[in-house]
Amino acid sequence: MSKTKSKNPPRSATMTEALRWHLRHCGTIPLDVAGAAGIHHTTIYRFLNGTRGLSQDGQDRLARHLRLRLVRE
């Protein structure tokens, strides 16, 4: 059986975990994502490492750049 990469984070992921998952799997380096989303690159790297969270505005900017939306199951 071949293992394939999932296109989505686990269903049990929190919003923060889902944002981190999509950031890691978007195919673009965090530095470029930070610039395009208007977030300082150190903030993105600290968010990825789990040493810092993102403000609501930062989450909105990141989600908008990654073309994510919240959908009710």
C-alpha positions in Angstrom: 0.0 0.0 0.0 1.4 3.4 -0.9 1.4 6.2 1.5 0.2 9.5 0.2 0.4 12.9 1.7 -2.9 14.2 3.0 -4.1 17.5 1.5 -5.6 18.5 4.8 -4.6 18.5 8.5 -6.1 15.9 10.8 -9.8 16.5 11.6 -8.9 16.8 15.3 -6.5 19.7 14.6 -7.1 23.0 16.3 -7.2 26.2 14.3 -3.6 27.0 15.2 -2.5 23.4 14.4 -4.3 23.6 11.0 -2.6 27.0 10.2 0.8 25.5 11.0 0.1 22.4 8.9 -1.0 24.5 5.9 2.0 26.8 6.3 4.4 23.8 6.4 2.7 22.1 3.4 2.0 25.1 1.1 5.1 24.6 -1.0 6.5 28.1 -0.3 9.3 29.0 2.1 8.0 30.8 5.3 10.0 33.9 4.4 8.1 34.4 1.2 4.7 33.6 2.9 5.5 36.2 5.6 6.3 38.9 3.0 3.2 38.1 1.0 0.9 38.0 4.0 2.4 41.2 5.6 3.7 39.4 8.7 7.2 39.8 10.0 9.3 36.7 9.1 10.5 36.2 12.7 6.8 36.0 13.8 6.1 33.3 11.2 9.2 31.3 12.2 8.3 31.6 15.9 4.7 30.5 15.1 6.0 27.5 13.2 8.3 26.5 16.1 5.4 26.9 18.6 7.2 29.5 20.7 4.7 32.2 19.7 1.1 32.5 18.6 -0.4 34.8 16.0 -2.7 37.6 16.7 -6.2 37.4 15.2 -5.1 39.8 12.5 -2.1 37.7 11.8 -4.2 34.5 11.6 -6.6 36.3 9.2 -3.7 37.5 7.0 -2.1 34.1 6.9 -5.4 32.3 6.1 -6.2 34.8 3.4 -2.8 34.4 1.8 -3.0 30.6 2.0 -6.6 30.8 0.6 -8.0 29.0 3.6 -11.6 29.3 4.9 -13.4 28.0 7.8 -16.1 25.4 6.9 -18.5 23.8 9.3 -18.7 20.0 9.1 
